């Protein structure tokens, strides 16, 4: 069904829906439910296409302090929280340092900085300078890689609202030691809207029986791989979508 959507190029998508400040809502769906969602979106929806591709591999390396300040702030639902990651666009090339912050009213603000391509996915002096500019004081605190995620993403543009929808499949989480899990039959759908009101896509998902959930790839990934960490915030997602019946631990 993705092949039936009209394409949009990256430059036009960024121009019309960069959405670095936005309201995000996340949903976890059985992959088998995706056709119903796509069918209900209507004929105006467009899909990001680059060099003929409509799905793209993503790798995200997440970093945290030795005391897991980022994870614990998210797990405890603190209003002012942050994430630091290096994102690699596997198919199209390019790396970006991304620092995401959560504001008091719930908006997500993302800061993106081009980052040197390389195989190590580590933070260097320039990364710490960017981090310190966004999060004063944190640029002087060493951060280690704590989680790596991989997934395939399709990005949709919703002309009526200027919003976007991302659909992530083939999601996997791994610790630095290489141990990890896969979610082979689940999809993560995220609506990204310029305002606080629910979008038409949110309402469509609700009509199909899906509700937003407290999902963070960073948080739930660490929680399922490190049961020693507090994870009450994600218990509904973990019990329903990351139970032994829905994950594959034969990760390599």
N, C-alpha and C positions, 0 to 999 in steps of 0.2 A: 504493500500500500504506500510505502514511502516513495516508490518510483512514480506514483500517480500525482504527487504534489508538484506544484510549480516551483522552480528553483529561485533562490536569491543568492547573490554573491556576498562575499565577506565584507567588502567595502560598503555596500549598501546596507547590510545588516548593522554594521557598527554605526553608520550615520543615522539610521532610523531607530535603533534600539540598543545603544551601548549599555544603558541601565547599570552604571556603576553604583548608583544609589537606587535601591529598589526594595520591594517587599517580596520575599520568597515564601512559597508554600511547597512542601515536599510530600510526596505520596509514594507508597510502595505497592506495586500491583503484581499479581501473577502475570508472567509474560503473555499468557494466553488471553488476557483481557485487553491487550494493546490494540487489536483490530477494531474493537468497539469504540475505543477512544478516538482513534484516527478517523473512523467513519463519521463520528459526530462533530468533527472540527469544522466542516464546511469547506467550500471550494476556494475561499480566498486565502487560506493558510499557505504559507510558502516554506520551503525547506532550504537550509544552508547547503550549498553545493560548491565544492572547490575541486577543480580539475576532474570533474566527472564523479567525484565521490560524494556520498550523502551520509555516511557514517564514518566516524573517525576515532582512532585509538587515543586514549588519554592515559598518562601516568602522572600521579601526584605524589610527591614526597612531602610528608608533613613533619614539621619540626616543633619541638617543645623544650622548655627548660628542664633542668634536672629534677625539679619539684613538680613538673607537669602542670604549670600554671594555666596553660591554655586548655588542656583537657578538663581540669577540675573546675575552671570557671564555666565551661560549657555544661559539664555534668551537673553542676549545682544551679544552673539557670541564672547565673549572674547577668544583669542587663548589659554591663560593659565587659565584653569578652572579645577574644581575638583568635585568629588562626594564621599561621605562617606556613606557606608551602611553595615548592617549586613545581610548576606544571609543565609537562612536556607534551607537545602535540606530536604524537608518534608518527602519524602518516604524513603530515604536512611540514613537519620540522618546526623548530623554534622552542625556546624555553622562556618562561616568565616567572619571576618572583612575585607572589601574590600575598598581600597582607589584608585580611578581611576583619572588619570590626563590626560589632553589633551596637547600635545606638539605643538611647533610652526608650524611644518610641517603637522599637522593633525593626527599624530599617537596617539593612545590610549595606555597608560601604566597602567597596573593594578597590584596593590600590594595586596597580600592575606596573611592573618594571621589567623591561627586556633584560634577559639574563644570558650570560655566555653559554653557548652550547657546549656540552661535555658529558662524559659518561659517569661522573662521580656523583652528581646531584647533591653537592654540598654547598653550605653557605660560605661565602667569602667576605672580605672586608667591605666590598660595595653593598652586599646584601645587608650586612649589619647596619650600614649607614642609612639605607632605605628604611629598615625596620625601626631604627631610632627616630627617624623623622616622623613616622606614623605613630609609633608607640614610645614616647620618650622614656628613656631608661632601659628599655628592653634591648636596644642595640648594643648594650655593654654586657649583656648576660648571655653566656654561651648557650646555644641550642643544639640539640642532637636530633637526628632523624629518628622518629619513633614509629612511623607507619608509612607504607607504600600502598597505593591503590591503583588498579588498572580497570578500565572499562571501555566500552564502545558507546559513542554518543551521537545522537541525531539532534539537531537544533532547529526548531520551528519558529517562524516569525508570524505574529498575529496582527495583521494590519489594522483591524478595527480598534485595538487598544494600544498599539505600539509595544506590546509585551512579547515575551519569548517563552517557549516551552522547551525544556531539554528532556530527552529520553535516554536513560543510561541502561545498558544491558551488559551481560557477561562481566559483572562486577566481581572483583576479588580484592582481598585485603591480605597484607603480609607484614610481619615484623622484620626488623633488621636482620634477625638470625635466619630468615628464610622461611619460617613456618607461617602458614596462612590458610585461608579458606576461600571458597568460591560461592557465589549465589547464582547457580545456573538457570533457575526458572523464575527469577524475580526481575522486575524492572523498576528503576527509580525515576519517577516523573517529577519535575520541578517546574512550577510556574513562577515567572519573574515579571512582576508588574510595576509600573511607575508610580502607582498610588497604593493606598492602604486597602481599598475596597477589593472584594473578591472579583476576579476576572470571569469572563464567560467560560474559559477553560476550567476554572475552579468549579463553577456551577455545573458544568458538564460532568466532571469527575464525581461530584456529589450525587448527581442523578444516577450515576452508574454504581453507586454504593461505596465509593472510596472517600475517605476523609483525610485531611492533612495529619501528619504525624511528626513527632519530635525525632527527626532523623538528621544525623550528621554522619557523613561517611567517616570522618575522622573519629568522632565519638563512638559510634556503634562498632566501627572496625576495631578500635582498641579494646572496647568493652568485651567483644566476643573472643578476642585473642588473649586478653589479660583479665581473667575473672577475679583477680585480686583488687581491681579498681572499682570504685563506686559507680553504679550504672542504673540506679533507679529511674532516672529520666528516660532511659531508652528501653525499659523493661517490656512495654507492649510490643515494640518493634522486634526486640530480641526474641521474645517468646513466640511471636507469630511468624516472623520472616527469617529469623536466624537461628531456628531450632535445629537439632540434629537431623530432622526430617527434610529441611529445606536448604542445607548447606552441604558442600562437598569439601571434605578436609584433605583430599588427595592433591594438595597444592604442590606445585614444583616450579 
